[in-house]
Each structure stands twice: as C-alpha cells, then as structure tokens.
Amino acid sequence: MDKRINHKTGLHLPDDTDSEYLGTDDSASQLDFGELFSNEFTNILPIYSSANGPIEIYTATRYGKRFILKGLKEQYRNDPIYTMNLAKEFEIGIQLDHPNIRRTIGLETVEGIGKVIVLEYVDGCMLESLLEPKYMTSAAARSIVTQIADALRYIHSKQIFHRDLKPSNILVSHQGGVVKIIDFNLSDSNDFIILKNPAGSRKYMAPEQLNPSARPTAVADIYSFGVVIDELAAVCGDEPLSLLAEKCRKQNPRKRPQSVSMLRIPGSSVTDTFSRFLSSKTLTGILLCVITALAAAIIYLLITNA
C-alpha cells in the first residue's frame, strides 16, 4: 500500500484511507457556474445514518465550498426531545472556536431534510483508521495527544464536557496532520438540563459515569483521553505516553489529574527533548566514539613514552 508521509508530524497517511465519511464523492467538481452564487445547498448526499439512533449526516456544497449537514432521520424530526438535543448540540458547538475543534457554522432548515447543524468539512480521516504501526510514529502520536489536550483544555475552560471522546470522534487532516475533535451530540454543560444521564462509549467511559446520578466532569473526559493515549502509545511503543495514559486512567477520579493543564505530555518541553536525547542510540554512539578515541590516545602515549 502506498503511503503519504506528513513530514511535519511524521504521520504516515495511507493513500486509500477514506476521507471524513465513507462514500463521499468530490461533489465540488460537479458544480456549475450558477451554483457559485447560490445561497442554497446543492449536491446533498447522505453519508451516514446511525444504526440505532436518530442522526443522519450529509455532505453538501454552497458557494463552491463543501460542508457537513447534521440532522435527524425523518421519523424523529418532529420529536421535541430530539429536536431539543440537536439545538443543544448547536448551542454548545457555536461557542467553540479553536483550531483543533471542528467548527460549527449555523443551524438551518434545508428542504427535504429539515433542521440541520451546518459544520466545517474536514479533509481527513478518523483517528481509529490510523491506529496501526504502519501509519503511526511516536512523533505523530505525541503531536496528536498535544493537539487533543489543547482542545480539551479549551472546552473545559468553557465549562463544557465532551462526554464521548474516542478515536472515531477525532479527525486528522490529510494536510498538516491537524487534529479536529468532532461530535458534541452527547456533550453537556451546567447551562443545559437535558441528557444528564450517563453517556458515552463503554470502553472510553470513566467508571464513575456508570452511576445514574453521575454528573459530567472534566476528570471523566480526562479518563477517556487516557484510553485514547494508551491506544496511541500501544501502536507506536511509546513508554512515556503509556505512563501518561496510566495516570489519566486511575479508577478513582480524585487520583487523576484534575485538569488538562496538569498533564505533562512527553516531547512538549525542552526538558523532555533533552531527556530523550540522553537515552537515545545517537548519544550512545557518540559516547562510544569518544571512549574509543580516548583509549587510542592513551595507548599511543604509553607506547611513545615507553
């Protein structure tokens, strides 16, 4: 399989990895001149439908630019609970403006598919498709972890909790290896009164969140982040990342880092870089050369002075 290497991050991007969603075509190439000046969405194509849930997702173009439209299946469009939840997701998303969070653009009604959240289109792939040694390097994993941490720190500063952080909700762009956290469907904050029940994917959910009376918290997101870090570390064999993941995944929430700012991500400081150099094979080789040269010099002096 041919691979593209992102030289900035060291991420090996597969040429045949699907883009943001399966089954998308380059609809922008089908535009006619009139569509560039139309405010209407065109080339609307369904690209995802939740198996047991109410969500449907489309790709569409407007002004020659590609967007994601997130709405409800037809049978849920008039249900007040699901329409409130869609509005809640929009209200949370529109507050967030960060380079590592997929941008929420608007809430509109589109003929034929009802009310939708208009979202930034990301030319990239889900992180879960990159969790293989042939794609992931230690440098790439550390870059991804750093970007996720920056986004989580920002989200929590707004008193918002993602509640469903996992590789399928993290996109990595094909250009630049930029991380984008997506899907705030289960997200919550103190400003909302719906969906206070436990939410998330079981593998990534903090154990305390299984309690029916549990409230969303930053440390619950940090637990989920720890599971993601652990998967990245396992793929590339990065021991410092594994140790960080272990700290984030403490069963007792009080023993976890209480904020993302408390995390010390390997490779994110001069000290870490120097530490890696001290333990590197390069330094070992240099020291061996120096020792060999000194030994040769001592032998030469002993021979000449004999």
SELO-670101 format. One record per residue (C-alpha): chain; residue number from 1; residue in one letter; x, y negated, z negated. Coordinates in pm, 1 decimal. Layout:
N
+--------+-----+--------+----------+----------+----------+
| chaine | num | residu |        X |        Y |        Z |
+--------+-----+--------+----------+----------+----------+
|      A | NUM |      A |        X |        Y |        Z |
...
+--------+-----+--------+----------+----------+----------+
This chain:
306
+--------+-----+--------+----------+----------+----------+
| chaine | num | residu |        X |        Y |        Z |
+--------+-----+--------+----------+----------+----------+
|      A |   1 |      M |      0.0 |      0.0 |      0.0 |
|      A |   2 |      D |    133.0 |   -340.6 |     92.5 |
|      A |   3 |      K |    159.1 |   -590.7 |   -189.8 |
|      A |   4 |      R |    196.2 |   -966.4 |   -210.9 |
|      A |   5 |      I |    424.8 |  -1091.5 |   -485.4 |
|      A |   6 |      N |    334.1 |  -1411.9 |   -660.7 |
|      A |   7 |      H |    686.2 |  -1542.7 |   -724.1 |
|      A |   8 |      K |    564.1 |  -1792.7 |   -982.5 |
|      A |   9 |      T |    423.5 |  -1527.7 |  -1218.9 |
|      A |  10 |      G |    577.1 |  -1203.8 |  -1093.0 |
|      A |  11 |      L |    227.9 |  -1062.1 |  -1039.1 |
|      A |  12 |      H |    215.7 |   -804.8 |   -757.9 |
|      A |  13 |      L |   -113.0 |   -874.1 |   -580.3 |
|      A |  14 |      P |   -249.0 |   -590.7 |   -365.3 |
|      A |  15 |      D |   -342.4 |   -692.2 |    -12.1 |
|      A |  16 |      D |   -654.4 |   -478.0 |    -17.7 |
|      A |  17 |      T |   -786.3 |   -584.3 |   -359.3 |
|      A |  18 |      D |  -1140.0 |   -713.6 |   -322.2 |
|      A |  19 |      S |  -1196.8 |  -1080.5 |   -380.1 |
|      A |  20 |      E |  -1404.0 |  -1218.6 |   -665.7 |
|      A |  21 |      Y |  -1702.0 |   -996.2 |   -594.7 |
|      A |  22 |      L |  -1747.6 |   -686.7 |   -382.9 |
|      A |  23 |      G |  -1896.6 |   -712.2 |    -36.7 |
|      A |  24 |      T |  -1827.3 |  -1080.1 |     30.5 |
|      A |  25 |      D |  -1766.3 |  -1195.3 |    384.5 |
|      A |  26 |      D |  -1588.7 |  -1510.8 |    491.4 |
|      A |  27 |      S |  -1916.2 |  -1692.8 |    542.7 |
|      A |  28 |      A |  -1738.7 |  -2027.1 |    577.7 |
|      A |  29 |      S |  -1617.0 |  -1912.9 |    919.9 |
|      A |  30 |      Q |  -1981.1 |  -1882.9 |   1032.1 |
|      A |  31 |      L |  -2065.5 |  -2248.5 |    970.3 |
|      A |  32 |      D |  -2194.2 |  -2467.5 |   1247.5 |
|      A |  33 |      F |  -2121.8 |  -2840.5 |   1258.1 |
|      A |  34 |      G |  -2462.2 |  -2939.6 |   1118.4 |
|      A |  35 |      E |  -2416.5 |  -2735.9 |    803.0 |
|      A |  36 |      L |  -2120.9 |  -2951.1 |    700.5 |
|      A |  37 |      F |  -2361.6 |  -3240.6 |    638.7 |
|      A |  38 |      S |  -2647.0 |  -3045.8 |    481.7 |
|      A |  39 |      N |  -2724.6 |  -3052.0 |    111.0 |
|      A |  40 |      E |  -2889.3 |  -2710.1 |    141.3 |
|      A |  41 |      F |  -2715.2 |  -2386.9 |     54.0 |
|      A |  42 |      T |  -2667.9 |  -2164.2 |    357.5 |
|      A |  43 |      N |  -2528.3 |  -1816.1 |    424.2 |
|      A |  44 |      I |  -2674.1 |  -1698.4 |     92.2 |
|      A |  45 |      L |  -2566.8 |  -1338.9 |     36.0 |
|      A |  46 |      P |  -2641.0 |  -1116.4 |   -266.9 |
|      A |  47 |      I |  -2315.2 |   -977.9 |   -402.8 |
|      A |  48 |      Y |  -2404.8 |   -841.4 |   -746.6 |
|      A |  49 |      S |  -2710.9 |   -714.3 |   -929.8 |
|      A |  50 |      S |  -2684.5 |   -596.0 |  -1290.5 |
|      A |  51 |      A |  -2783.5 |   -231.3 |  -1319.6 |
|      A |  52 |      N |  -2999.2 |   -267.5 |  -1630.2 |
|      A |  53 |      G |  -3010.4 |   -642.8 |  -1679.9 |
|      A |  54 |      P |  -3181.8 |   -944.9 |  -1527.4 |
|      A |  55 |      I |  -2885.7 |  -1105.8 |  -1347.3 |
|      A |  56 |      E |  -2834.5 |  -1142.8 |   -973.3 |
|      A |  57 |      I |  -2535.5 |  -1321.2 |   -819.7 |
|      A |  58 |      Y |  -2498.9 |  -1467.2 |   -470.7 |
|      A |  59 |      T |  -2234.0 |  -1633.8 |   -264.1 |
|      A |  60 |      A |  -2336.6 |  -1936.6 |    -58.0 |
|      A |  61 |      T |  -2192.5 |  -2232.8 |    131.2 |
|      A |  62 |      R |  -2262.8 |  -2604.1 |    113.2 |
|      A |  63 |      Y |  -2071.2 |  -2880.2 |    293.3 |
|      A |  64 |      G |  -1846.9 |  -2606.5 |    431.3 |
|      A |  65 |      K |  -1742.0 |  -2501.2 |     81.4 |
|      A |  66 |      R |  -1808.4 |  -2171.7 |    -89.9 |
|      A |  67 |      F |  -1996.3 |  -2139.0 |   -421.8 |
|      A |  68 |      I |  -2131.2 |  -1873.6 |   -656.3 |
|      A |  69 |      L |  -2503.7 |  -1883.3 |   -744.3 |
|      A |  70 |      K |  -2611.4 |  -1700.6 |  -1059.8 |
|      A |  71 |      G |  -2981.6 |  -1639.3 |  -1109.3 |
|      A |  72 |      L |  -3243.1 |  -1389.7 |  -1220.8 |
|      A |  73 |      K |  -3397.3 |  -1091.2 |  -1048.9 |
|      A |  74 |      E |  -3745.1 |  -1162.4 |   -916.4 |
|      A |  75 |      Q |  -3925.6 |   -978.9 |  -1198.7 |
|      A |  76 |      Y |  -3750.3 |  -1191.5 |  -1464.1 |
|      A |  77 |      R |  -3780.4 |  -1537.3 |  -1307.2 |
|      A |  78 |      N |  -4093.3 |  -1635.2 |  -1499.8 |
|      A |  79 |      D |  -3992.5 |  -1475.9 |  -1829.5 |
|      A |  80 |      P |  -3933.3 |  -1757.4 |  -2084.4 |
|      A |  81 |      I |  -3664.4 |  -1565.2 |  -2276.9 |
|      A |  82 |      Y |  -3450.9 |  -1501.2 |  -1971.4 |
|      A |  83 |      T |  -3502.5 |  -1847.7 |  -1825.7 |
|      A |  84 |      M |  -3403.7 |  -1997.8 |  -2164.5 |
|      A |  85 |      N |  -3092.7 |  -1780.9 |  -2168.2 |
|      A |  86 |      L |  -2999.2 |  -1895.8 |  -1817.0 |
|      A |  87 |      A |  -3044.4 |  -2257.2 |  -1928.7 |
|      A |  88 |      K |  -2833.3 |  -2187.1 |  -2238.9 |
|      A |  89 |      E |  -2552.3 |  -2043.1 |  -2023.7 |
|      A |  90 |      F |  -2564.4 |  -2353.9 |  -1807.5 |
|      A |  91 |      E |  -2558.8 |  -2590.8 |  -2106.4 |
|      A |  92 |      I |  -2257.2 |  -2412.2 |  -2251.2 |
|      A |  93 |      G |  -2072.7 |  -2392.0 |  -1919.1 |
|      A |  94 |      I |  -2126.6 |  -2754.5 |  -1821.1 |
|      A |  95 |      Q |  -1949.8 |  -2865.6 |  -2141.3 |
|      A |  96 |      L |  -1630.4 |  -2681.7 |  -2047.8 |
|      A |  97 |      D |  -1367.1 |  -2848.9 |  -1831.8 |
|      A |  98 |      H |  -1044.3 |  -2650.8 |  -1840.1 |
|      A |  99 |      P |   -817.0 |  -2516.5 |  -1562.5 |
|      A | 100 |      N |   -847.8 |  -2161.0 |  -1697.8 |
|      A | 101 |      I |  -1227.9 |  -2156.4 |  -1716.6 |
|      A | 102 |      R |  -1449.2 |  -2114.3 |  -1411.3 |
|      A | 103 |      R |  -1620.2 |  -2449.3 |  -1354.1 |
|      A | 104 |      T |  -1996.9 |  -2482.5 |  -1392.1 |
|      A | 105 |      I |  -2126.0 |  -2730.5 |  -1134.7 |
|      A | 106 |      G |  -2503.1 |  -2754.2 |  -1173.1 |
|      A | 107 |      L |  -2843.2 |  -2597.0 |  -1235.0 |
|      A | 108 |      E |  -3066.9 |  -2599.4 |   -927.6 |
|      A | 109 |      T |  -3371.8 |  -2434.1 |   -776.0 |
|      A | 110 |      V |  -3297.4 |  -2259.8 |   -448.8 |
|      A | 111 |      E |  -3578.3 |  -2147.6 |   -222.1 |
|      A | 112 |      G |  -3626.7 |  -1773.3 |   -230.0 |
|      A | 113 |      I |  -3407.8 |  -1702.3 |   -534.6 |
|      A | 114 |      G |  -3538.7 |  -1951.1 |   -791.3 |
|      A | 115 |      K |  -3336.6 |  -2134.9 |  -1054.7 |
|      A | 116 |      V |  -2961.8 |  -2070.7 |  -1035.6 |
|      A | 117 |      I |  -2641.6 |  -2184.8 |  -1201.5 |
|      A | 118 |      V |  -2403.4 |  -2320.8 |   -937.7 |
|      A | 119 |      L |  -2048.0 |  -2206.7 |  -1012.3 |
|      A | 120 |      E |  -1699.9 |  -2255.1 |   -874.3 |
|      A | 121 |      Y |  -1593.0 |  -1985.5 |   -630.1 |
|      A | 122 |      V |  -1256.9 |  -1831.6 |   -722.6 |
|      A | 123 |      D |  -1047.6 |  -1665.0 |   -451.5 |
|      A | 124 |      G |   -909.1 |  -1390.0 |   -668.1 |
|      A | 125 |      C |   -974.9 |  -1054.0 |   -829.0 |
|      A | 126 |      M |  -1080.7 |   -925.6 |  -1167.9 |
|      A | 127 |      L |   -803.7 |   -854.3 |  -1413.7 |
|      A | 128 |      E |   -928.9 |   -497.9 |  -1458.1 |
|      A | 129 |      S |   -823.4 |   -419.8 |  -1099.7 |
|      A | 130 |      L |   -465.6 |   -529.1 |  -1179.3 |
|      A | 131 |      L |   -415.2 |   -309.9 |  -1487.2 |
|      A | 132 |      E |   -170.7 |    -77.8 |  -1313.1 |
|      A | 133 |      P |    210.7 |    -70.9 |  -1338.6 |
|      A | 134 |      K |    249.2 |   -126.5 |   -964.2 |
|      A | 135 |      Y |     78.5 |   -465.8 |   -995.4 |
|      A | 136 |      M |    166.0 |   -593.5 |  -1343.0 |
|      A | 137 |      T |    506.5 |   -708.2 |  -1468.9 |
|      A | 138 |      S |    593.4 |   -821.3 |  -1819.3 |
|      A | 139 |      A |    634.9 |  -1180.4 |  -1696.5 |
|      A | 140 |      A |    292.4 |  -1170.4 |  -1530.6 |
|      A | 141 |      A |    127.8 |  -1020.6 |  -1839.5 |
|      A | 142 |      R |    274.6 |  -1291.1 |  -2063.4 |
|      A | 143 |      S |    161.9 |  -1563.3 |  -1823.4 |
|      A | 144 |      I |   -192.2 |  -1421.8 |  -1820.1 |
|      A | 145 |      V |   -201.1 |  -1395.6 |  -2200.4 |
|      A | 146 |      T |    -77.8 |  -1754.9 |  -2235.2 |
|      A | 147 |      Q |   -346.2 |  -1884.8 |  -1998.0 |
|      A | 148 |      I |   -624.6 |  -1690.9 |  -2171.6 |
|      A | 149 |      A |   -505.4 |  -1825.4 |  -2507.1 |
|      A | 150 |      D |   -513.4 |  -2183.8 |  -2377.2 |
|      A | 151 |      A |   -869.5 |  -2135.4 |  -2253.8 |
|      A | 152 |      L |   -986.3 |  -1969.1 |  -2578.2 |
|      A | 153 |      R |   -829.4 |  -2243.9 |  -2788.2 |
|      A | 154 |      Y |  -1022.2 |  -2499.7 |  -2584.3 |
|      A | 155 |      I |  -1350.2 |  -2303.3 |  -2601.9 |
|      A | 156 |      H |  -1326.4 |  -2269.8 |  -2978.7 |
|      A | 157 |      S |  -1247.5 |  -2641.2 |  -3015.4 |
|      A | 158 |      K |  -1597.2 |  -2698.2 |  -2876.6 |
|      A | 159 |      Q |  -1743.1 |  -2463.0 |  -3141.6 |
|      A | 160 |      I |  -1832.5 |  -2217.6 |  -2863.9 |
|      A | 161 |      F |  -1763.5 |  -1842.9 |  -2878.6 |
|      A | 162 |      H |  -1735.8 |  -1631.5 |  -2565.2 |
|      A | 163 |      R |  -1853.1 |  -1302.3 |  -2724.2 |
|      A | 164 |      D |  -1770.6 |  -1085.7 |  -2421.8 |
|      A | 165 |      L |  -1402.9 |  -1133.4 |  -2341.7 |
|      A | 166 |      K |  -1278.2 |   -838.3 |  -2134.0 |
|      A | 167 |      P |  -1078.4 |   -779.6 |  -1812.4 |
|      A | 168 |      S |  -1391.4 |   -780.6 |  -1593.6 |
|      A | 169 |      N |  -1470.2 |  -1132.8 |  -1720.8 |
|      A | 170 |      I |  -1122.6 |  -1261.8 |  -1637.5 |
|      A | 171 |      L |  -1030.6 |  -1355.1 |  -1280.5 |
|      A | 172 |      V |   -677.9 |  -1400.4 |  -1146.8 |
|      A | 173 |      S |   -645.2 |  -1618.1 |   -836.9 |
|      A | 174 |      H |   -457.4 |  -1490.6 |   -534.3 |
|      A | 175 |      Q |   -270.0 |  -1818.9 |   -508.6 |
|      A | 176 |      G |    -66.0 |  -1919.3 |   -812.4 |
|      A | 177 |      G |   -184.3 |  -1638.7 |  -1040.0 |
|      A | 178 |      V |   -421.5 |  -1879.3 |  -1216.3 |
|      A | 179 |      V |   -646.3 |  -1717.8 |  -1477.0 |
|      A | 180 |      K |  -1015.8 |  -1807.5 |  -1492.4 |
|      A | 181 |      I |  -1240.9 |  -1690.2 |  -1776.3 |
|      A | 182 |      I |  -1592.4 |  -1632.7 |  -1644.7 |
|      A | 183 |      D |  -1940.5 |  -1522.6 |  -1755.7 |
|      A | 184 |      F |  -2077.3 |  -1716.4 |  -2051.5 |
|      A | 185 |      N |  -2403.1 |  -1520.4 |  -2042.9 |
|      A | 186 |      L |  -2352.0 |  -1387.5 |  -2396.7 |
|      A | 187 |      S |  -2171.5 |  -1694.5 |  -2527.0 |
|      A | 188 |      D |  -2310.8 |  -1887.4 |  -2817.9 |
|      A | 189 |      S |  -2255.8 |  -2183.2 |  -3045.6 |
|      A | 190 |      N |  -2414.6 |  -2329.2 |  -3353.3 |
|      A | 191 |      D |  -2631.4 |  -2550.1 |  -3132.0 |
|      A | 192 |      F |  -2837.1 |  -2257.7 |  -2998.5 |
|      A | 193 |      I |  -3090.4 |  -2039.8 |  -3171.7 |
|      A | 194 |      I |  -3125.9 |  -1754.8 |  -2922.6 |
|      A | 195 |      L |  -2912.9 |  -1443.2 |  -2884.3 |
|      A | 196 |      K |  -2780.3 |  -1445.3 |  -3240.1 |
|      A | 197 |      N |  -2792.8 |  -1065.5 |  -3239.0 |
|      A | 198 |      P |  -2469.7 |   -865.1 |  -3184.5 |
|      A | 199 |      A |  -2349.9 |   -895.8 |  -2826.5 |
|      A | 200 |      G |  -2056.8 |   -784.0 |  -2615.7 |
|      A | 201 |      S |  -1897.2 |   -471.1 |  -2473.0 |
|      A | 202 |      R |  -1841.1 |   -200.0 |  -2735.0 |
|      A | 203 |      K |  -1473.9 |   -134.5 |  -2653.4 |
|      A | 204 |      Y |  -1384.2 |   -502.0 |  -2690.5 |
|      A | 205 |      M |  -1625.7 |   -599.0 |  -2968.4 |
|      A | 206 |      A |  -1492.8 |   -678.5 |  -3314.8 |
|      A | 207 |      P |  -1615.6 |   -413.1 |  -3563.9 |
|      A | 208 |      E |  -1784.2 |   -668.3 |  -3790.7 |
|      A | 209 |      Q |  -2002.1 |   -778.3 |  -3498.8 |
|      A | 210 |      L |  -2189.8 |   -446.8 |  -3516.7 |
|      A | 211 |      N |  -2360.0 |   -576.5 |  -3829.4 |
|      A | 212 |      P |  -2707.8 |   -704.2 |  -3727.9 |
|      A | 213 |      S |  -2657.4 |  -1012.7 |  -3944.9 |
|      A | 214 |      A |  -2314.8 |  -1095.3 |  -3797.7 |
|      A | 215 |      R |  -2260.5 |  -1445.1 |  -3659.5 |
|      A | 216 |      P |  -2035.7 |  -1523.3 |  -3362.3 |
|      A | 217 |      T |  -1689.4 |  -1634.9 |  -3475.3 |
|      A | 218 |      A |  -1350.3 |  -1732.0 |  -3337.7 |
|      A | 219 |      V |  -1185.9 |  -1429.8 |  -3503.1 |
|      A | 220 |      A |  -1430.1 |  -1198.6 |  -3323.7 |
|      A | 221 |      D |  -1312.3 |  -1345.2 |  -2992.5 |
|      A | 222 |      I |   -952.3 |  -1303.1 |  -3111.9 |
|      A | 223 |      Y |  -1018.5 |   -932.0 |  -3171.2 |
|      A | 224 |      S |  -1145.7 |   -896.5 |  -2813.1 |
|      A | 225 |      F |   -843.0 |  -1090.5 |  -2691.4 |
|      A | 226 |      G |   -622.7 |   -844.7 |  -2881.1 |
|      A | 227 |      V |   -775.4 |   -549.5 |  -2694.7 |
|      A | 228 |      V |   -706.1 |   -724.8 |  -2362.5 |
|      A | 229 |      I |   -347.6 |   -799.8 |  -2470.5 |
|      A | 230 |      D |   -299.9 |   -435.9 |  -2571.4 |
|      A | 231 |      E |   -412.0 |   -315.7 |  -2227.9 |
|      A | 232 |      L |   -172.7 |   -555.6 |  -2055.6 |
|      A | 233 |      A |    112.4 |   -452.4 |  -2285.2 |
|      A | 234 |      A |     49.2 |    -82.0 |  -2221.8 |
|      A | 235 |      V |     60.6 |   -129.3 |  -1845.1 |
|      A | 236 |      C |    396.5 |   -310.4 |  -1839.0 |
|      A | 237 |      G |    552.3 |   -160.7 |  -2153.7 |
|      A | 238 |      D |    589.6 |   -493.2 |  -2333.9 |
|      A | 239 |      E |    654.4 |   -417.0 |  -2702.5 |
|      A | 240 |      P |    630.0 |   -779.7 |  -2830.4 |
|      A | 241 |      L |    287.5 |   -809.3 |  -2664.8 |
|      A | 242 |      S |    184.5 |   -481.3 |  -2828.9 |
|      A | 243 |      L |    279.1 |   -621.4 |  -3169.7 |
|      A | 244 |      L |     76.2 |   -936.8 |  -3099.0 |
|      A | 245 |      A |   -222.7 |   -723.3 |  -2997.0 |
|      A | 246 |      E |   -194.8 |   -527.9 |  -3322.8 |
|      A | 247 |      K |   -218.1 |   -849.5 |  -3524.5 |
|      A | 248 |      C |   -527.8 |   -960.2 |  -3334.3 |
|      A | 249 |      R |   -699.4 |   -622.4 |  -3372.9 |
|      A | 250 |      K |   -695.0 |   -590.7 |  -3751.5 |
|      A | 251 |      Q |  -1016.3 |   -424.6 |  -3868.0 |
|      A | 252 |      N |  -1051.2 |   -678.9 |  -4147.6 |
|      A | 253 |      P |  -1131.9 |  -1015.6 |  -3983.6 |
|      A | 254 |      R |   -960.1 |  -1201.9 |  -4270.1 |
|      A | 255 |      K |   -629.2 |  -1037.2 |  -4178.8 |
|      A | 256 |      R |   -639.9 |  -1151.8 |  -3816.0 |
|      A | 257 |      P |   -501.5 |  -1487.1 |  -3703.4 |
|      A | 258 |      Q |   -783.4 |  -1725.2 |  -3793.0 |
|      A | 259 |      S |   -736.8 |  -1939.5 |  -3482.4 |
|      A | 260 |      V |   -577.5 |  -1902.4 |  -3139.8 |
|      A | 261 |      S |   -330.2 |  -2177.0 |  -3236.3 |
|      A | 262 |      M |   -178.9 |  -1934.3 |  -3488.4 |
|      A | 263 |      L |    -79.5 |  -1687.5 |  -3215.4 |
|      A | 264 |      R |    284.9 |  -1680.8 |  -3111.1 |
|      A | 265 |      I |    288.5 |  -1545.2 |  -2757.9 |
|      A | 266 |      P |    620.3 |  -1383.0 |  -2654.8 |
|      A | 267 |      G |    803.7 |  -1582.2 |  -2393.3 |
|      A | 268 |      S |    622.7 |  -1906.0 |  -2470.4 |
|      A | 269 |      S |    914.5 |  -2072.3 |  -2652.0 |
|      A | 270 |      V |   1289.2 |  -2128.6 |  -2611.6 |
|      A | 271 |      T |   1349.0 |  -1909.4 |  -2917.0 |
|      A | 272 |      D |   1162.6 |  -1617.4 |  -2759.8 |
|      A | 273 |      T |   1353.0 |  -1658.2 |  -2435.0 |
|      A | 274 |      F |   1686.1 |  -1661.4 |  -2623.2 |
|      A | 275 |      S |   1581.5 |  -1355.6 |  -2825.2 |
|      A | 276 |      R |   1500.9 |  -1163.1 |  -2508.8 |
|      A | 277 |      F |   1838.6 |  -1260.9 |  -2364.3 |
|      A | 278 |      L |   2019.7 |  -1136.3 |  -2677.3 |
|      A | 279 |      S |   1855.6 |   -796.0 |  -2636.2 |
|      A | 280 |      S |   1889.0 |   -779.4 |  -2257.3 |
|      A | 281 |      K |   2104.0 |   -546.7 |  -2046.8 |
|      A | 282 |      T |   2265.1 |   -853.4 |  -1888.3 |
|      A | 283 |      L |   2413.0 |   -960.8 |  -2221.0 |
|      A | 284 |      T |   2528.9 |   -604.0 |  -2290.7 |
|      A | 285 |      G |   2713.4 |   -601.2 |  -1957.8 |
|      A | 286 |      I |   2876.1 |   -936.7 |  -2027.4 |
|      A | 287 |      L |   2994.1 |   -821.9 |  -2370.8 |
|      A | 288 |      L |   3139.8 |   -501.7 |  -2226.1 |
|      A | 289 |      C |   3331.9 |   -702.3 |  -1966.5 |
|      A | 290 |      V |   3467.9 |   -937.1 |  -2234.0 |
|      A | 291 |      I |   3571.0 |   -645.4 |  -2460.1 |
|      A | 292 |      T |   3739.6 |   -467.7 |  -2169.3 |
|      A | 293 |      A |   3927.7 |   -784.0 |  -2072.9 |
|      A | 294 |      L |   4043.5 |   -842.9 |  -2433.4 |
|      A | 295 |      A |   4155.9 |   -483.0 |  -2467.5 |
|      A | 296 |      A |   4355.2 |   -507.2 |  -2143.9 |
|      A | 297 |      A |   4516.2 |   -831.9 |  -2261.5 |
|      A | 298 |      I |   4616.0 |   -678.5 |  -2596.4 |
|      A | 299 |      I |   4766.5 |   -371.5 |  -2426.3 |
|      A | 300 |      Y |   4958.5 |   -593.9 |  -2185.9 |
|      A | 301 |      L |   5101.3 |   -799.8 |  -2474.2 |
|      A | 302 |      L |   5200.4 |   -488.9 |  -2664.0 |
|      A | 303 |      I |   5380.8 |   -345.8 |  -2361.0 |
|      A | 304 |      T |   5563.3 |   -669.8 |  -2274.5 |
|      A | 305 |      N |   5676.8 |   -724.0 |  -2634.6 |
|      A | 306 |      A |   5795.3 |   -367.7 |  -2685.9 |
+--------+-----+--------+----------+----------+----------+
